[in-house]
Amino acid sequence: MQGAAETLRRAGVPHRNVRLLWVPGAFELPVVATRLAESRRAPDAIIAVGALIRGATPQYEVLAHAVAQGLSQVSVKTGVPVTFGIIVATTVAQARARAGLPRRQAGGAMGNRGSEAALAALATLRLLDDLAVSDT
């Protein structure tokens, strides 16, 4: 989440225009995103950030699919871009690395999913603005 917020700040998005919400779990992201997107003060974009880490069962695969599909449906249904910054990892070390945190064993981070999702949101908004201008 910090990566997304920092990326938006560097892009010139005022802090007052960024709203951070915590949800109880990844499965709840689509319903909260729907409520936001359909609200009177709908955001320009929604950046969903979180992590699903494999446990003793394959449940995380089912959850990852459901969350991805749910967020996609919110975006298509409402027209509000929803980007996927969810980390799906088999280990905590993988999740930390994909979150931009240093790996304890292998050393170094592997990008930052929150930052990547924020960049995707910004790029999508620019494209939608360009499409709106070309339609007039």
Backbone as CSV, one residue per row, in Angstrom:
resi,resn,N_x,N_y,N_z,CA_x,CA_y,CA_z,C_x,C_y,C_z
1,MET,0.818,-1.174,0.000,0.000,0.000,0.000,0.872,1.250,0.000
2,GLN,1.993,1.204,0.700,2.895,2.361,0.726,3.458,2.641,-0.657
3,GLY,3.740,1.573,-1.406,4.262,1.754,-2.764,3.260,2.463,-3.648
4,ALA,1.986,2.094,-3.538,0.936,2.736,-4.330,0.807,4.207,-3.936
5,ALA,0.769,4.483,-2.650,0.619,5.867,-2.175,1.806,6.720,-2.603
6,GLU,3.004,6.184,-2.513,4.203,6.927,-2.903,4.215,7.183,-4.413
7,THR,3.798,6.211,-5.198,3.739,6.382,-6.650,2.740,7.469,-7.030
8,LEU,1.586,7.479,-6.377,0.590,8.517,-6.641,1.125,9.892,-6.248
9,ARG,1.820,9.962,-5.114,2.400,11.234,-4.666,3.411,11.742,-5.691
10,ARG,4.287,10.848,-6.165,5.299,11.248,-7.155,4.651,11.688,-8.472
11,ALA,3.472,11.155,-8.767,2.763,11.524,-9.995,1.996,12.834,-9.845
12,GLY,2.031,13.409,-8.641,1.379,14.692,-8.423,-0.045,14.618,-7.918
13,VAL,-0.484,13.438,-7.512,-1.835,13.304,-6.965,-1.817,13.845,-5.532
14,PRO,-2.637,14.856,-5.247,-2.644,15.417,-3.881,-3.062,14.369,-2.844
15,HIS,-2.436,14.434,-1.685,-2.721,13.490,-0.597,-4.211,13.465,-0.259
16,ARG,-4.862,14.612,-0.314,-6.293,14.686,0.024,-7.159,13.919,-0.977
17,ASN,-6.622,13.613,-2.145,-7.368,12.868,-3.165,-7.147,11.362,-3.080
18,VAL,-6.365,10.922,-2.105,-6.074,9.497,-1.934,-6.764,9.018,-0.666
19,ARG,-7.584,8.002,-0.812,-8.300,7.441,0.339,-7.838,5.997,0.529
20,LEU,-7.319,5.706,1.701,-6.851,4.358,2.013,-7.883,3.660,2.885
21,LEU,-8.293,2.482,2.478,-9.249,1.688,3.250,-8.669,0.302,3.499
22,TRP,-8.936,-0.231,4.661,-8.538,-1.596,4.993,-9.771,-2.478,4.937
23,VAL,-9.654,-3.630,4.342,-10.746,-4.605,4.323,-10.309,-5.813,5.137
24,PRO,-11.262,-6.605,5.642,-10.896,-7.729,6.505,-10.083,-8.813,5.796
25,GLY,-10.256,-8.958,4.493,-9.525,-9.972,3.750,-9.646,-9.712,2.260
26,ALA,-8.861,-10.434,1.482,-8.863,-10.237,0.027,-10.221,-10.538,-0.587
27,PHE,-10.924,-11.517,-0.063,-12.225,-11.898,-0.629,-13.232,-10.755,-0.535
28,GLU,-13.047,-9.873,0.409,-13.966,-8.754,0.609,-13.666,-7.561,-0.304
29,LEU,-12.546,-7.592,-0.991,-12.175,-6.469,-1.856,-13.230,-6.146,-2.920
30,PRO,-13.760,-7.119,-3.659,-14.736,-6.769,-4.701,-15.989,-6.071,-4.177
31,VAL,-16.529,-6.502,-3.050,-17.747,-5.866,-2.548,-17.465,-4.438,-2.078
32,VAL,-16.323,-4.219,-1.465,-15.968,-2.866,-1.032,-15.677,-1.996,-2.260
33,ALA,-14.992,-2.548,-3.240,-14.719,-1.804,-4.474,-16.021,-1.427,-5.182
34,THR,-16.989,-2.347,-5.186,-18.289,-2.056,-5.805,-18.971,-0.901,-5.093
35,ARG,-18.994,-0.946,-3.781,-19.646,0.122,-3.009,-18.977,1.463,-3.303
36,LEU,-17.655,1.461,-3.341,-16.942,2.710,-3.640,-17.265,3.208,-5.044
37,ALA,-17.174,2.316,-6.012,-17.368,2.705,-7.414,-18.782,3.189,-7.690
38,GLU,-19.757,2.688,-6.949,-21.151,3.076,-7.161,-21.602,4.203,-6.234
39,SER,-20.695,4.686,-5.408,-21.064,5.731,-4.452,-21.211,7.082,-5.144
40,ARG,-21.848,7.986,-4.449,-22.057,9.344,-4.955,-20.728,10.025,-5.250
41,ARG,-19.733,9.735,-4.456,-18.398,10.313,-4.647,-17.425,9.230,-5.110
42,ALA,-17.768,8.597,-6.209,-16.931,7.507,-6.730,-15.530,8.018,-7.049
43,PRO,-14.529,7.225,-6.742,-13.155,7.634,-7.059,-12.895,7.538,-8.565
44,ASP,-11.840,8.190,-9.016,-11.445,8.086,-10.421,-10.963,6.673,-10.728
45,ALA,-10.322,6.046,-9.751,-9.806,4.680,-9.917,-9.708,4.028,-8.542
46,ILE,-9.684,2.709,-8.552,-9.516,1.938,-7.321,-8.282,1.067,-7.510
47,ILE,-7.383,1.129,-6.557,-6.163,0.332,-6.594,-6.263,-0.699,-5.474
48,ALA,-6.525,-1.935,-5.844,-6.676,-3.008,-4.852,-5.299,-3.601,-4.560
49,VAL,-4.896,-3.557,-3.295,-3.589,-4.048,-2.887,-3.783,-5.040,-1.750
50,GLY,-3.078,-6.144,-1.802,-3.170,-7.140,-0.750,-2.261,-8.313,-1.051
51,ALA,-2.393,-9.346,-0.242,-1.571,-10.539,-0.441,-2.362,-11.785,-0.081
52,LEU,-2.198,-12.795,-0.905,-2.730,-14.126,-0.636,-1.536,-15.070,-0.630
53,ILE,-1.340,-15.748,0.489,-0.178,-16.627,0.625,-0.659,-18.055,0.822
54,ARG,-0.051,-18.950,0.066,-0.441,-20.363,0.111,-0.317,-20.912,1.532
55,GLY,-1.347,-21.609,1.945,-1.321,-22.292,3.236,-1.180,-23.779,3.000
56,ALA,-1.746,-24.558,3.890,-1.662,-26.020,3.781,-2.640,-26.567,2.741
57,THR,-3.566,-25.724,2.283,-4.557,-26.159,1.297,-4.472,-25.265,0.063
58,PRO,-5.073,-25.694,-1.039,-5.043,-24.868,-2.258,-6.089,-23.746,-2.244
59,GLN,-6.638,-23.445,-1.096,-7.688,-22.427,-0.993,-7.245,-21.084,-1.569
60,TYR,-5.971,-20.747,-1.449,-5.522,-19.441,-1.926,-5.689,-19.312,-3.429
61,GLU,-5.604,-20.414,-4.162,-5.811,-20.360,-5.618,-7.259,-20.016,-5.941
62,VAL,-8.194,-20.611,-5.215,-9.613,-20.328,-5.408,-9.895,-18.871,-5.061
63,LEU,-9.348,-18.413,-3.944,-9.537,-17.026,-3.532,-8.933,-16.053,-4.537
64,ALA,-7.741,-16.339,-5.017,-7.087,-15.454,-5.976,-7.935,-15.313,-7.238
65,HIS,-8.459,-16.414,-7.719,-9.310,-16.382,-8.911,-10.589,-15.577,-8.641
66,ALA,-11.217,-15.822,-7.510,-12.462,-15.125,-7.176,-12.232,-13.620,-7.024
67,VAL,-11.147,-13.246,-6.383,-10.844,-11.827,-6.180,-10.548,-11.158,-7.522
68,ALA,-9.742,-11.797,-8.348,-9.415,-11.223,-9.660,-10.674,-11.056,-10.506
69,GLN,-11.496,-12.073,-10.538,-12.724,-12.013,-11.314,-13.679,-10.952,-10.750
70,GLY,-13.799,-10.900,-9.443,-14.681,-9.926,-8.804,-14.250,-8.501,-9.077
71,LEU,-12.959,-8.216,-8.956,-12.463,-6.865,-9.209,-12.630,-6.481,-10.676
72,SER,-12.415,-7.431,-11.555,-12.612,-7.186,-12.982,-14.064,-6.830,-13.270
73,GLN,-14.977,-7.544,-12.652,-16.405,-7.274,-12.848,-16.786,-5.889,-12.348
74,VAL,-16.215,-5.471,-11.236,-16.496,-4.133,-10.703,-16.089,-3.085,-11.738
75,SER,-14.914,-3.238,-12.287,-14.400,-2.279,-13.251,-15.275,-2.203,-14.495
76,VAL,-15.621,-3.347,-15.042,-16.438,-3.381,-16.259,-17.850,-2.864,-15.984
77,LYS,-18.423,-3.267,-14.869,-19.806,-2.885,-14.534,-19.951,-1.395,-14.268
78,THR,-18.971,-0.797,-13.593,-19.110,0.588,-13.153,-18.373,1.591,-14.043
79,GLY,-17.395,1.122,-14.806,-16.580,2.026,-15.603,-15.457,2.680,-14.817
80,VAL,-15.350,2.359,-13.542,-14.250,2.870,-12.716,-13.091,1.880,-12.827
81,PRO,-11.933,2.327,-13.296,-10.800,1.407,-13.392,-10.436,0.826,-12.024
82,VAL,-10.285,-0.487,-11.975,-9.858,-1.178,-10.759,-8.606,-1.953,-11.126
83,THR,-7.493,-1.626,-10.480,-6.249,-2.319,-10.805,-5.944,-3.391,-9.764
84,PHE,-5.198,-4.397,-10.196,-4.955,-5.604,-9.400,-3.547,-5.571,-8.819
85,GLY,-3.442,-5.131,-7.590,-2.160,-5.111,-6.896,-2.073,-6.213,-5.853
86,ILE,-2.792,-7.302,-6.111,-2.820,-8.419,-5.168,-1.626,-9.331,-5.432
87,ILE,-0.887,-9.610,-4.403,0.232,-10.544,-4.509,-0.304,-11.936,-4.224
88,VAL,-0.047,-12.862,-5.127,-0.404,-14.263,-4.914,0.917,-15.013,-4.846
89,ALA,1.258,-15.507,-3.670,2.586,-16.089,-3.457,2.482,-17.422,-2.732
90,THR,3.504,-18.212,-2.909,3.528,-19.501,-2.214,4.223,-19.406,-0.859
91,THR,5.024,-18.358,-0.659,5.718,-18.191,0.627,5.656,-16.739,1.087
92,VAL,5.867,-16.529,2.356,5.924,-15.175,2.904,7.107,-14.425,2.293
93,ALA,8.219,-15.104,2.079,9.391,-14.456,1.478,9.073,-13.943,0.079
94,GLN,8.357,-14.728,-0.715,7.938,-14.271,-2.050,7.042,-13.042,-1.938
95,ALA,6.093,-13.082,-1.034,5.162,-11.965,-0.867,5.925,-10.708,-0.453
96,ARG,6.847,-10.844,0.466,7.639,-9.692,0.903,8.433,-9.102,-0.256
97,ALA,9.023,-9.957,-1.055,9.816,-9.485,-2.191,8.934,-8.763,-3.204
98,ARG,7.757,-9.291,-3.474,6.849,-8.666,-4.449,6.213,-7.389,-3.904
99,ALA,6.250,-7.239,-2.586,5.754,-6.010,-1.961,6.846,-4.944,-1.914
100,GLY,8.026,-5.294,-2.403,9.129,-4.340,-2.389,9.952,-4.389,-1.127
101,LEU,9.688,-5.394,-0.294,10.450,-5.538,0.949,11.626,-6.462,0.694
102,PRO,12.749,-6.214,1.340,13.916,-7.079,1.129,13.630,-8.519,1.538
103,ARG,14.110,-9.440,0.734,14.011,-10.861,1.089,15.099,-11.174,2.094
104,ARG,14.745,-11.920,3.075,15.728,-12.232,4.120,16.776,-13.210,3.620
105,GLN,16.364,-14.196,2.802,17.318,-15.207,2.373,18.004,-14.844,1.060
106,ALA,17.235,-14.499,0.041,17.809,-14.308,-1.288,18.347,-12.897,-1.503
107,GLY,17.935,-11.954,-0.657,18.396,-10.578,-0.802,17.713,-9.845,-1.946
108,GLY,17.285,-8.637,-1.686,16.702,-7.805,-2.732,15.215,-7.988,-2.906
109,ALA,14.599,-6.949,-3.418,13.161,-6.967,-3.672,12.909,-7.261,-5.140
110,MET,11.686,-7.663,-5.454,11.291,-7.975,-6.823,10.152,-7.039,-7.236
111,GLY,10.426,-5.752,-7.312,9.381,-4.806,-7.690,8.494,-4.466,-6.515
112,ASN,7.389,-3.816,-6.831,6.432,-3.445,-5.801,5.051,-3.475,-6.438
113,ARG,4.242,-4.458,-6.075,2.925,-4.639,-6.695,2.020,-3.437,-6.480
114,GLY,2.106,-2.788,-5.338,1.292,-1.609,-5.096,1.657,-0.480,-6.036
115,SER,2.941,-0.258,-6.214,3.412,0.772,-7.127,3.006,0.444,-8.563
116,GLU,3.169,-0.806,-8.954,2.785,-1.238,-10.303,1.286,-1.030,-10.539
117,ALA,0.476,-1.341,-9.541,-0.974,-1.171,-9.673,-1.340,0.309,-9.756
118,ALA,-0.638,1.161,-9.021,-0.884,2.606,-9.093,-0.507,3.145,-10.467
119,LEU,0.624,2.687,-10.996,1.027,3.109,-12.340,0.004,2.664,-13.381
120,ALA,-0.530,1.454,-13.220,-1.551,0.960,-14.151,-2.815,1.815,-14.066
121,ALA,-3.189,2.212,-12.865,-4.373,3.070,-12.693,-4.163,4.413,-13.378
122,LEU,-3.000,5.012,-13.172,-2.703,6.302,-13.794,-2.698,6.195,-15.316
123,ALA,-2.093,5.138,-15.836,-2.042,4.942,-17.285,-3.446,4.714,-17.859
124,THR,-4.265,3.964,-17.146,-5.632,3.709,-17.606,-6.441,4.996,-17.612
125,LEU,-6.297,5.808,-16.586,-7.016,7.080,-16.534,-6.592,8.004,-17.675
126,ARG,-5.288,8.030,-17.976,-4.806,8.850,-19.101,-5.402,8.349,-20.412
127,LEU,-5.431,7.036,-20.600,-5.988,6.465,-21.824,-7.475,6.782,-21.944
128,LEU,-8.210,6.643,-20.849,-9.639,6.955,-20.881,-9.878,8.431,-21.188
129,ASP,-9.028,9.306,-20.639,-9.131,10.732,-20.955,-8.858,10.976,-22.443
130,ASP,-7.830,10.314,-22.976,-7.514,10.457,-24.402,-8.668,9.969,-25.271
131,LEU,-9.292,8.866,-24.886,-10.419,8.344,-25.651,-11.601,9.300,-25.605
132,ALA,-11.833,9.911,-24.455,-12.945,10.859,-24.311,-12.716,12.087,-25.190
133,VAL,-11.473,12.567,-25.248,-11.141,13.738,-26.070,-11.305,13.390,-27.546
134,SER,-10.879,12.198,-27.952,-10.974,11.835,-29.371,-12.419,11.582,-29.802
135,ASP,-13.315,11.343,-28.860,-14.727,11.130,-29.179,-15.479,12.441,-29.392
136,THR,-14.882,13.560,-28.957,-15.606,14.835,-29.072,-15.302,15.550,-30.359
